[in-house]
Amino acid sequence: MTRRKKELTDDEMDALVIADADDDSAWGEPVMVSPSKSPRPAWIAQAKHLDLAAKFFVLSVLHRMGVEATVTFSQSDNVDITVVHQSGRVLTVDVKTLSGSNEWIVAPFRAIAHHYVVFVWYPLNGKPTAEPKTYVVASERLHRFLARKRTRSLSMDVLAKELAAQDAWHELTVAPAA
Amino acid sequence: MQEIRGVLRRASGGSCKSLRGFFEEPRGVLRRDSWGSCKRRRGLFEEPGVLFRRDSGGSCKRLKGLVEETQGSLFPLLMASAREFRVWIEVTDSMSPTASVRVDCRRRPRRDQHLGCPHPRTQTRPRPPPRPRHVHRRSPPHTRPRILRPRPDAAGSAYNQPHVVDWRRFDPAKWDIVYDIEKLAAHGIRHWEAAEAMWNVIEARPNKKAHGPDRYQLIALTDAGRALKLIVHISGTRAMRVITGWPL
């Protein structure tokens, strides 16, 4: 009697293939694909520009508050903006852009001292000139909050209610007393 | 019963022998050709309105692999009657390229009893109204036959064959690409970055393992020059799912 081999589900196959990602012998000969000449969908450019708009919105608010802030274009360490206070204290800011839904799909971020996460939420079909809603929270505090909640997505309403993060710009401007 | 105007043709899986002895007649009635002996022809005769008849000497297996096609549409059932018993030929999967028929000749009907066939002889199928000349002969989209999609769960079937991608002609604009935002975000990749990379130069490598059919590894650059390694799954005709990715 032959035993039928158990068929893997798509998720199981995905997991096995992901495990193969660093195994060079698991992959065949490479085929080079030339760049596409077709026009890109509009949403790609919109999402990209929205990310930039969010960064510069945070930057503009910080400058209006008289804070020395600079956009970083490096890709490392989730740092989008650096803030330098007169005392020499340096803060780093990670800007997360939300469009449409105000749910943030929890992604790994740096949770260290002097590192802040700013969520910029653009409601769907809002006017381009309309001001987005912002939520400022220290990364360590957010990390503790997520560890307690054990959720895969985080609503900005919850963040505003439980961490009082909405428009909490003072976290980035007020230097500690000591 | 509706007169069969179509052609009895063999499904791709049928053997040549199974069709020998049958041919189409303009009036739609099947008869046995002359290859058989006289004995074999005995009992087979044409009757208008009836698909075909056969006597008790014929083998049911010879009908295996027949698919009826009538004016472009497939009927799932053929019926044949004989003096002594009735033969049902049921196409088990008429849409499958490897359609097979199931023949049941053991039932003995009475004259006043029909066998529950969807198309009994007593039941006449209403004819569709004549098509106006100005109407295009093709059916509107909602009445067209369903297009078969590959079934991932049908192991061992013809649909389960790996999808071969001609990467040299790959154009992401013609593909339906789905991005797993959650898994990409878990590795610090935004979905629009993965989409950007799709439009740039790609190095594609297929997974060689048995557990990874239709899975490919793509290495590509975003517009900003960020190198990404993406794992994709080709799940159908020009349908792609970006499973996950890592920055390099």
Interface residues (C-beta under 8 A of the other chain):
Chain A: E7 L8 D10 E12 M13 D14 L16 V17 I18 D20 A21 S25 A26 W27 G28 E29 P30 V31 M32 V33 S34 P35 S36 S38 P39 R40 P41 W43 I44 A47 K48 D51 Q75 N78 I105 A107 P108 R152
Chain B: P152 D153 A155 W167 R168 F170 D171 P172 A173 K174 I181 E182 A185 A186 H187 G188 R190 H191 W192 A195 E196 M198 W199 N200 V201 I202 E203 A204 R205 P206 N207 K208 K209 H211 G212 P213 R215 Q217 I219 A224 R226 K229 I231 H233 I243 T244 W246 P247
